[in-house]
Amino acid sequence: MKAFLLAGGLGTRLRPLTDSTPKCLLPVQGIPMLQIWFDICRQYGIDEVLINVHAHSDAVRGFIRGYKNTLNVRLFEETALLGSAGTVLANRDWVNNERSFWVFYADVLTTANLNHMLAFHDSCGQIATIGIYEVPNPSRCGIVQIDEYGVVRDFVEKPRFPIGNLGFSGLMLATPALLDVIPTAAPVDLGFHVLPQIIGRMAAYRIPDFLMDIGTLETYRAAQRSWPGLSQSEVQGAFRD
């Protein structure tokens, strides 16, 4: 399978750390987040990855040159940020013939079993499936309401008055049909401009595993203490399930 690793953000809330280092290369317990995602992709049979870059693109390019594994990595440099959905749309030819493809926010840490999420997505038959989890600060992310079948019935990005605490995780499976609902104007964001438009045609998979959005200095410091890592047992489990 193929996966977008969205890593082009400026990381302004992580300054001064991101003044000289791209957010995706900040280390968690000594391991750059991008390497953690490469390891996750390799564990779950994702063999082609597209990474969008903007700030400190040379550092990302240098890291990829020095990282030897079985992944086929493609860099997509954005002179002006296109937004999370804009990056996907700009590379529609790369995924247009796929049955489905992944979209990952590279500043998310997780031990989610992607095989379970993929099986759920295949069983639902929707044009996209988003991973959701219980979030501590609902006003900082996309909040969803789902029905008894796991279909999303409401999605509001960063609501002023949240009606729940089930939030978008930054993990998504999409079919090429999603490309047809992405506006062509840029920048265009998945949470603000796309996901609210496919309510009723999108499923939500509850992630019971570790998941943390590394968006602030506070959560970055917390990850140094709480990240459990990708243990060998989890790697083996990923292939068995």
Solvent accessible surface area in square Angstrom, and as a share of the most:
residue,aa,sasa,rsa
1,M,68,0.31
2,K,30,0.13
3,A,0,0.00
4,F,0,0.00
5,L,0,0.00
6,L,21,0.10
7,A,17,0.13
8,G,4,0.04
9,G,38,0.36
10,L,79,0.39
11,G,11,0.10
12,T,69,0.40
13,R,144,0.52
14,L,0,0.00
15,R,129,0.47
16,P,94,0.59
17,L,69,0.34
18,T,7,0.04
19,D,87,0.45
20,S,91,0.59
21,T,41,0.24
22,P,9,0.06
23,K,36,0.15
24,C,3,0.02
25,L,23,0.11
26,L,8,0.04
27,P,58,0.37
28,V,0,0.00
29,Q,87,0.39
30,G,65,0.63
31,I,71,0.36
32,P,29,0.18
33,M,0,0.00
34,L,0,0.00
35,Q,52,0.23
36,I,4,0.02
37,W,1,0.00
38,F,1,0.00
39,D,27,0.14
40,I,6,0.03
41,C,0,0.00
42,R,94,0.34
43,Q,14,0.06
44,Y,38,0.14
45,G,47,0.45
46,I,2,0.01
47,D,75,0.39
48,E,49,0.22
49,V,0,0.00
50,L,1,0.00
51,I,0,0.00
52,N,9,0.04
53,V,2,0.01
54,H,55,0.25
55,A,32,0.25
56,H,65,0.29
57,S,12,0.08
58,D,109,0.56
59,A,45,0.35
60,V,2,0.01
61,R,75,0.27
62,G,29,0.28
63,F,42,0.17
64,I,32,0.16
65,R,170,0.62
66,G,63,0.61
67,Y,41,0.16
68,K,186,0.79
69,N,47,0.24
70,T,107,0.62
71,L,20,0.10
72,N,92,0.47
73,V,38,0.22
74,R,119,0.44
75,L,51,0.25
76,F,53,0.22
77,E,88,0.39
78,E,6,0.03
79,T,133,0.77
80,A,69,0.53
81,L,61,0.30
82,L,44,0.22
83,G,23,0.22
84,S,18,0.11
85,A,0,0.00
86,G,6,0.06
87,T,0,0.00
88,V,0,0.00
89,L,31,0.15
90,A,57,0.44
91,N,16,0.08
92,R,76,0.28
93,D,126,0.65
94,W,20,0.07
95,V,0,0.00
96,N,62,0.32
97,N,147,0.76
98,E,48,0.22
99,R,193,0.70
100,S,9,0.06
101,F,0,0.00
102,W,4,0.01
103,V,0,0.00
104,F,0,0.00
105,Y,55,0.21
106,A,1,0.01
107,D,25,0.13
108,V,4,0.02
109,L,0,0.00
110,T,1,0.01
111,T,25,0.15
112,A,4,0.03
113,N,19,0.10
114,L,2,0.01
115,N,41,0.21
116,H,85,0.38
117,M,0,0.00
118,L,44,0.22
119,A,62,0.48
120,F,55,0.23
121,H,9,0.04
122,D,65,0.33
123,S,93,0.60
124,C,37,0.22
125,G,68,0.66
126,Q,41,0.18
127,I,29,0.15
128,A,0,0.00
129,T,0,0.00
130,I,0,0.00
131,G,0,0.00
132,I,0,0.00
133,Y,36,0.14
134,E,117,0.53
135,V,10,0.06
136,P,116,0.73
137,N,67,0.34
138,P,32,0.20
139,S,57,0.36
140,R,129,0.47
141,C,25,0.15
142,G,2,0.02
143,I,5,0.02
144,V,4,0.03
145,Q,81,0.36
146,I,46,0.24
147,D,30,0.16
148,E,144,0.65
149,Y,158,0.60
150,G,10,0.10
151,V,14,0.08
152,V,0,0.00
153,R,127,0.46
154,D,41,0.21
155,F,5,0.02
156,V,66,0.38
157,E,31,0.14
158,K,106,0.45
159,P,13,0.08
160,R,203,0.74
161,F,155,0.65
162,P,51,0.32
163,I,113,0.58
164,G,33,0.31
165,N,62,0.32
166,L,25,0.13
167,G,0,0.00
168,F,18,0.07
169,S,5,0.03
170,G,2,0.02
171,L,0,0.00
172,M,0,0.00
173,L,0,0.00
174,A,0,0.00
175,T,27,0.16
176,P,31,0.19
177,A,45,0.35
178,L,0,0.00
179,L,2,0.01
180,D,107,0.56
181,V,40,0.23
182,I,9,0.05
183,P,58,0.37
184,T,126,0.73
185,A,74,0.57
186,A,62,0.48
187,P,95,0.60
188,V,6,0.03
189,D,42,0.22
190,L,0,0.00
191,G,2,0.02
192,F,105,0.44
193,H,81,0.36
194,V,0,0.00
195,L,0,0.00
196,P,34,0.21
197,Q,114,0.51
198,I,0,0.00
199,I,64,0.33
200,G,25,0.24
201,R,110,0.40
202,M,0,0.00
203,A,0,0.00
204,A,4,0.03
205,Y,29,0.11
206,R,134,0.49
207,I,11,0.06
208,P,111,0.70
209,D,56,0.29
210,F,50,0.21
211,L,21,0.10
212,M,39,0.17
213,D,61,0.32
214,I,0,0.00
215,G,6,0.06
216,T,24,0.14
217,L,43,0.21
218,E,124,0.56
219,T,37,0.21
220,Y,24,0.09
221,R,139,0.51
222,A,21,0.16
223,A,0,0.00
224,Q,62,0.28
225,R,185,0.67
226,S,52,0.34
227,W,12,0.04
228,P,81,0.51
229,G,17,0.16
230,L,45,0.22
231,S,50,0.32
232,Q,117,0.52
233,S,75,0.48
234,E,68,0.30
235,V,31,0.18
236,Q,88,0.39
237,G,12,0.11
238,A,1,0.01
239,F,130,0.54
240,R,176,0.64
241,D,94,0.49
